[in-house]
Amino acid sequence: MYQFNILVDSKLEVNKGIITCNKPSKTELDLWCINCDFISFCWEFYDNYIYMYLKEKDIKVYLYTCHNTKEYNFIFNNLYNDGIISNIYI
C-alpha cells in the first residue's frame, strides 16, 4: 500500500486502482474504496456480490486473466464486470 499512498498524495490526475488475486473482506473493500477508481480481481476469486457492493460506491470492476474461450464464456455469461483483461484476442 505504500506505493499507492505515494500516488494518492501526489494529486496526479490519474485513475487509481488495486489489482488483487484474493477475495477481500468487506472491511478490506471499504478501505480500498477510499482512494480507488477501480479494482481488478482474478476472476477465480470473485463473485457478483463484490460487484454489486462496489457499484454502490461507484468503483469500476475489472476481471483478469482470461486465458481461453472457455474461461471467457464463463466470465461473460456468469460474472458482472466493467471489463475483462485477457491473454487472448476477444
Sequence and secondary structure as in RCSB ss.txt:
>XXXX:A:sequence
MYQFNILVDSKLEVNKGIITCNKPSKTELDLWCINCDFISFCWEFYDNYIYMYLKEKDIKVYLYTCHNTKEYNFI
FNNLYNDGIISNIYI
>XXXX:A:secstr
 HHHHHHHHHT SS  EEEESS   HHHHHHHHTT SEEEEEGGG  HHHHHHHHHTT EEEEEEE SHHHHHHH
HHH   SEEEESS  
